[in-house]
Amino acid sequence: MDYIAALVPPAVMAVAFTMVIRTIIKSQGGANKAKEDAAADAVAASERAAQH
């Protein structure tokens, strides 16, 4: 049974890593991209306005 205990942590980490990568890939583009771009543009515009 020691081999099961030795294999569980790497398997759990592999699944968690895969889920993180999937989340990152899914959040690239689509409706989220438009919202993120608008938020970044708003921050940049406010910084430019503060400098002048």
N, CA, C and O atoms as a GROMACS GRO file, in nm:
protein
  208
    1MET      N    1   0.080  -0.120   0.000
    1MET     CA    2   0.000   0.000   0.000
    1MET      C    3   0.085   0.127   0.000
    1MET      O    4   0.033   0.236  -0.024
    2ASP      N    5   0.213   0.114   0.027
    2ASP     CA    6   0.298   0.233   0.026
    2ASP      C    7   0.306   0.297  -0.112
    2ASP      O    8   0.320   0.418  -0.124
    3TYR      N    9   0.296   0.214  -0.216
    3TYR     CA   10   0.304   0.270  -0.351
    3TYR      C   11   0.184   0.360  -0.381
    3TYR      O   12   0.197   0.457  -0.455
    4ILE      N   13   0.068   0.329  -0.324
    4ILE     CA   14  -0.050   0.416  -0.344
    4ILE      C   15  -0.027   0.550  -0.274
    4ILE      O   16  -0.056   0.655  -0.331
    5ALA      N   17   0.025   0.547  -0.154
    5ALA     CA   18   0.054   0.670  -0.081
    5ALA      C   19   0.160   0.753  -0.153
    5ALA      O   20   0.158   0.876  -0.146
    6ALA      N   21   0.251   0.687  -0.222
    6ALA     CA   22   0.356   0.758  -0.295
    6ALA      C   23   0.303   0.819  -0.425
    6ALA      O   24   0.355   0.921  -0.471
    7LEU      N   25   0.201   0.760  -0.484
    7LEU     CA   26   0.149   0.808  -0.612
    7LEU      C   27   0.038   0.912  -0.599
    7LEU      O   28   0.015   0.989  -0.693
    8VAL      N   29  -0.030   0.916  -0.487
    8VAL     CA   30  -0.144   1.008  -0.472
    8VAL      C   31  -0.103   1.155  -0.480
    8VAL      O   32  -0.165   1.229  -0.556
    9PRO      N   33  -0.002   1.202  -0.406
    9PRO     CA   34   0.030   1.346  -0.414
    9PRO      C   35   0.069   1.393  -0.555
    9PRO      O   36   0.020   1.497  -0.598
   10PRO      N   37   0.153   1.320  -0.629
   10PRO     CA   38   0.183   1.368  -0.764
   10PRO      C   39   0.060   1.366  -0.855
   10PRO      O   40   0.045   1.453  -0.941
   11ALA      N   41  -0.028   1.268  -0.837
   11ALA     CA   42  -0.149   1.262  -0.919
   11ALA      C   43  -0.241   1.380  -0.888
   11ALA      O   44  -0.298   1.440  -0.979
   12VAL      N   45  -0.255   1.414  -0.760
   12VAL     CA   46  -0.338   1.528  -0.722
   12VAL      C   47  -0.278   1.657  -0.777
   12VAL      O   48  -0.352   1.742  -0.828
   13MET      N   49  -0.147   1.671  -0.769
   13MET     CA   50  -0.082   1.791  -0.822
   13MET      C   51  -0.098   1.800  -0.974
   13MET      O   52  -0.118   1.910  -1.027
   14ALA      N   53  -0.091   1.688  -1.043
   14ALA     CA   54  -0.108   1.688  -1.188
   14ALA      C   55  -0.249   1.731  -1.226
   14ALA      O   56  -0.266   1.808  -1.322
   15VAL      N   57  -0.348   1.684  -1.154
   15VAL     CA   58  -0.486   1.724  -1.182
   15VAL      C   59  -0.505   1.873  -1.152
   15VAL      O   60  -0.568   1.944  -1.231
   16ALA      N   61  -0.452   1.919  -1.041
   16ALA     CA   62  -0.465   2.061  -1.006
   16ALA      C   63  -0.394   2.149  -1.109
   16ALA      O   64  -0.448   2.253  -1.148
   17PHE      N   65  -0.276   2.109  -1.153
   17PHE     CA   66  -0.203   2.185  -1.253
   17PHE      C   67  -0.281   2.192  -1.383
   17PHE      O   68  -0.289   2.297  -1.446
   18THR      N   69  -0.339   2.079  -1.424
   18THR     CA   70  -0.419   2.075  -1.546
   18THR      C   71  -0.539   2.169  -1.536
   18THR      O   72  -0.573   2.238  -1.632
   19MET      N   73  -0.603   2.172  -1.420
   19MET     CA   74  -0.718   2.261  -1.402
   19MET      C   75  -0.677   2.408  -1.406
   19MET      O   76  -0.749   2.491  -1.461
   20VAL      N   77  -0.562   2.440  -1.349
   20VAL     CA   78  -0.514   2.578  -1.354
   20VAL      C   79  -0.485   2.620  -1.497
   20VAL      O   80  -0.522   2.729  -1.538
   21ILE      N   81  -0.419   2.533  -1.572
   21ILE     CA   82  -0.388   2.564  -1.712
   21ILE      C   83  -0.517   2.581  -1.793
   21ILE      O   84  -0.527   2.673  -1.874
   22ARG      N   85  -0.615   2.493  -1.770
   22ARG     CA   86  -0.744   2.506  -1.841
   22ARG      C   87  -0.810   2.639  -1.810
   22ARG      O   88  -0.863   2.704  -1.900
   23THR      N   89  -0.806   2.680  -1.683
   23THR     CA   90  -0.868   2.807  -1.644
   23THR      C   91  -0.798   2.923  -1.711
   23THR      O   92  -0.864   3.016  -1.759
   24ILE      N   93  -0.666   2.920  -1.716
   24ILE     CA   94  -0.590   3.027  -1.781
   24ILE      C   95  -0.624   3.035  -1.928
   24ILE      O   96  -0.646   3.143  -1.982
   25ILE      N   97  -0.629   2.920  -1.995
   25ILE     CA   98  -0.657   2.919  -2.138
   25ILE      C   99  -0.800   2.966  -2.166
   25ILE      O  100  -0.823   3.041  -2.260
   26LYS      N  101  -0.895   2.922  -2.084
   26LYS     CA  102  -1.035   2.962  -2.106
   26LYS      C  103  -1.055   3.110  -2.082
   26LYS      O  104  -1.143   3.170  -2.144
   27SER      N  105  -0.978   3.172  -1.995
   27SER     CA  106  -0.997   3.313  -1.965
   27SER      C  107  -0.930   3.405  -2.067
   27SER      O  108  -0.941   3.527  -2.058
   28GLN      N  109  -0.859   3.347  -2.162
   28GLN     CA  110  -0.795   3.426  -2.266
   28GLN      C  111  -0.892   3.446  -2.381
   28GLN      O  112  -0.928   3.351  -2.450
   29GLY      N  113  -0.935   3.569  -2.403
   29GLY     CA  114  -1.022   3.596  -2.516
   29GLY      C  115  -1.169   3.594  -2.479
   29GLY      O  116  -1.206   3.579  -2.362
   30GLY      N  117  -1.253   3.609  -2.580
   30GLY     CA  118  -1.397   3.608  -2.559
   30GLY      C  119  -1.446   3.735  -2.492
   30GLY      O  120  -1.383   3.840  -2.502
   31ALA      N  121  -1.559   3.723  -2.424
   31ALA     CA  122  -1.620   3.838  -2.357
   31ALA      C  123  -1.530   3.890  -2.246
   31ALA      O  124  -1.525   4.010  -2.222
   32ASN      N  125  -1.458   3.801  -2.179
   32ASN     CA  126  -1.368   3.844  -2.071
   32ASN      C  127  -1.259   3.935  -2.125
   32ASN      O  128  -1.221   4.032  -2.060
   33LYS      N  129  -1.207   3.904  -2.244
   33LYS     CA  130  -1.100   3.985  -2.301
   33LYS      C  131  -1.147   4.127  -2.324
   33LYS      O  132  -1.073   4.222  -2.294
   34ALA      N  133  -1.267   4.145  -2.375
   34ALA     CA  134  -1.320   4.279  -2.399
   34ALA      C  135  -1.332   4.356  -2.268
   34ALA      O  136  -1.297   4.474  -2.262
   35LYS      N  137  -1.380   4.291  -2.164
   35LYS     CA  138  -1.395   4.358  -2.034
   35LYS      C  139  -1.258   4.394  -1.975
   35LYS      O  140  -1.239   4.502  -1.922
   36GLU      N  141  -1.163   4.300  -1.987
   36GLU     CA  142  -1.029   4.326  -1.933
   36GLU      C  143  -0.961   4.439  -2.009
   36GLU      O  144  -0.896   4.524  -1.950
   37ASP      N  145  -0.977   4.440  -2.143
   37ASP     CA  146  -0.917   4.546  -2.223
   37ASP      C  147  -0.978   4.682  -2.188
   37ASP      O  148  -0.907   4.782  -2.179
   38ALA      N  149  -1.110   4.685  -2.167
   38ALA     CA  150  -1.176   4.810  -2.130
   38ALA      C  151  -1.128   4.858  -1.994
   38ALA      O  152  -1.106   4.978  -1.975
   39ALA      N  153  -1.112   4.767  -1.900
   39ALA     CA  154  -1.064   4.805  -1.767
   39ALA      C  155  -0.920   4.858  -1.775
   39ALA      O  156  -0.887   4.957  -1.710
   40ALA      N  157  -0.836   4.791  -1.853
   40ALA     CA  158  -0.697   4.836  -1.867
   40ALA      C  159  -0.691   4.972  -1.935
   40ALA      O  160  -0.612   5.057  -1.896
   41ASP      N  161  -0.775   4.993  -2.036
   41ASP     CA  162  -0.778   5.123  -2.104
   41ASP      C  163  -0.824   5.234  -2.008
   41ASP      O  164  -0.772   5.345  -2.012
   42ALA      N  165  -0.921   5.203  -1.922
   42ALA     CA  166  -0.970   5.302  -1.827
   42ALA      C  167  -0.861   5.339  -1.727
   42ALA      O  168  -0.846   5.456  -1.694
   43VAL      N  169  -0.787   5.241  -1.680
   43VAL     CA  170  -0.678   5.269  -1.586
   43VAL      C  171  -0.570   5.353  -1.654
   43VAL      O  172  -0.519   5.449  -1.595
   44ALA      N  173  -0.535   5.316  -1.776
   44ALA     CA  174  -0.432   5.392  -1.849
   44ALA      C  175  -0.477   5.535  -1.873
   44ALA      O  176  -0.397   5.628  -1.860
   45ALA      N  177  -0.604   5.554  -1.908
   45ALA     CA  178  -0.655   5.689  -1.934
   45ALA      C  179  -0.655   5.772  -1.807
   45ALA      O  180  -0.622   5.891  -1.811
   46SER      N  181  -0.691   5.712  -1.694
   46SER     CA  182  -0.692   5.788  -1.569
   46SER      C  183  -0.550   5.825  -1.526
   46SER      O  184  -0.529   5.932  -1.469
   47GLU      N  185  -0.454   5.738  -1.553
   47GLU     CA  186  -0.315   5.769  -1.520
   47GLU      C  187  -0.264   5.883  -1.608
   47GLU      O  188  -0.194   5.972  -1.560
   48ARG      N  189  -0.300   5.879  -1.736
   48ARG     CA  190  -0.258   5.987  -1.826
   48ARG      C  191  -0.321   6.120  -1.784
   48ARG      O  192  -0.256   6.224  -1.789
   49ALA      N  193  -0.446   6.116  -1.743
   49ALA     CA  194  -0.515   6.238  -1.700
   49ALA      C  195  -0.453   6.293  -1.572
   49ALA      O  196  -0.444   6.414  -1.554
   50ALA      N  197  -0.410   6.205  -1.484
   50ALA     CA  198  -0.349   6.248  -1.358
   50ALA      C  199  -0.213   6.311  -1.381
   50ALA      O  200  -0.171   6.398  -1.304
   51GLN      N  201  -0.143   6.270  -1.485
   51GLN     CA  202  -0.010   6.324  -1.513
   51GLN      C  203  -0.017   6.465  -1.572
   51GLN      O  204   0.076   6.544  -1.556
   52HIS      N  205  -0.126   6.497  -1.639
   52HIS     CA  206  -0.136   6.629  -1.704
   52HIS      C  207  -0.198   6.731  -1.615
   52HIS      O  208  -0.213   6.846  -1.655
   0.00000   0.00000   0.00000
